[in-house]
Amino acid sequence: MNTVAPSPLDDLKTRLSDIHGLEMAGAVLDWDQETYMPPGGVGARAETRATLAKLAHEMQVADVTARLLEAAEAEGNDKEAASGDEDASALLRVARRNFDRATKTPAALVEEFSRATSLAHSAWTQARAGSDYALFAPHLEKLLELTRQIALARAPHAPIYDTLLDDYEEGLTCTALEPIWAELKAVTVPLVAQIAAAQPIDDGVLHLHYDPAAQRAFAEKVLADCGFDWNRGRQDVSVHPFCTHFGRSDVRITTRYACNDLQSALFGSLHEMGHALYEQGSPEAWEQTPLAGGVSLGVHESQSRMWENLVGRNQAFWSHTYPALQGTFPAQLEAVPLSEFYRAINRSAPSLVRVEADELTYNLHIILRYEIERELLEGVLTVADAPAAWNAKVESYLGLTPSNDTEGILQDVHWSHGGFGYFPTYSIGNILSVQLWNAAEREIGELEPLMARGEFAPLLGWLRENVHRHGQKFPPQELVRRATGEPLTVAPYASYLQTKFGALYDL
């Protein structure tokens, strides 16, 4: 019986699949720590996670991985011209990028970083609950130092923040971000000022008592209508909403419920669902390979912000969905017309908490976080002085002052995970969400009449075809050009904000 020997690419895929398995085991432990693990388990969990991170890193940078990658690249160079195998070429490009980054990071540093994030997350949870920044501060100090070491190991001559940005959004730099921030401020600041002088919108109806169990049942039905596959996903509760995945058929999201805030869990669920739909749409053939999953955090955020805002805060969406919500909460909403509810969920006013911020002021939250973490990483700002600096920037950008650290510097989970350089991707996602929406409408036609009939499959189908199915095959900037026909540009998003909020406030 003749057998075909595996090719170098096949051998490489097997190796990378084994590494992926270790990484996913660690991700399961991370998910468990944020959802079900008893608080006393944090010490042991930190050690277990550190061990898994070390083993995965050692496999990634081992000589055998290098030899397999080089052999597969050599074979690919010989065959590519003849076969035109774009998938194999893309896989090798991403694998090489991952390998080069990993080999520049010492294994001991990877292990220590993993241990530190597990301990930091537990400390952050306690600090946030008690509004006690002092509990988290030493962990933040340690994570900042480890992050600097990692960035310098990877790119000793590059600005630290550029190196971190590239982890989340390949090719993005601070130089490229600055004009984006300027354009966002140029459209946001005048609109915020005009709205402050306009007749305010009353959103009191959203802050009546809403039973969490009923909120959950309603949100789960909405997510199913939008296309979330509950056979391949689930939703739980965590301190801070997030999405994680262990493959396209096991995607987990979380939310948090507030009895007196109907928006918190509902729009949080829609946001995380956008991330989940992206992962569930990854090609099955690419499972456990470097091409699986979302290509960047900016593209990922375009999906979450699109479903949260362009769909979830759209009047056409609620013309279909609102009767069911009224049926779920008749005492609160039966006498409230759709137009009033729509205005309430789109009320714009400066607020302290990013995840509950309206569409218009949201980017100001992102800009101030970007500025704070750059100053921390560059040593311009000390950890001890960070809360005061945070409050000063909130006052400057939003005209508010946090009354405690929980609604100030402790509100976000990202730093406890070592996620420095992550925040700008939210604004990139906002911008891209409108570009992708416009591109979808050019092909499908107007989306609002479809949503008004409860037809969400055409939008999801377009996203599957133009974004999700490509996984990490193309660099993010190339994917954006392929999907929209243009590079990342603020203008469509600025026009969207001006049109929407101008109509809401009769500006």
Secondary structure by P-SEA (a helix, b strand, c coil): cccccccaaaaaaaaaaaaaaaaaaaaaaaaaaaccccccaaaaaaaaaaaaaaaaaaaaacaaaaaaaaaaaaaaaaccccccaaaaaaaaaaaaaaaaaaaaccaaaaaaaaaaaaaaaaaaaaaaaacccccaaaaaaaaaaaaaaaaaaacccccaaaaaaaacccccccccaaaaaaaaaaacaaaaaaaaaccccccccccccccaaaaaaaaaaaaaaacccccccbbbbccccccccccccbbbbbbccccccccaaaaaaaaaaaaaaaaaacccccccccccccccaaaaaaaaaaaaccccccaaaaaacaaaaaaacccccccccaaaaaaaaaccccccccccccccaaaaaaaaaaaaaaaaaaccccccaaaaaaaaaaaacccccccccccccccccccccccccccaaaaaaaaaaaaaaaaaaaacccaaaaaaaccaaaaaaaaaaccccccccccaaaaaaaaccccccaaaaaaaaaaaaaaaacc
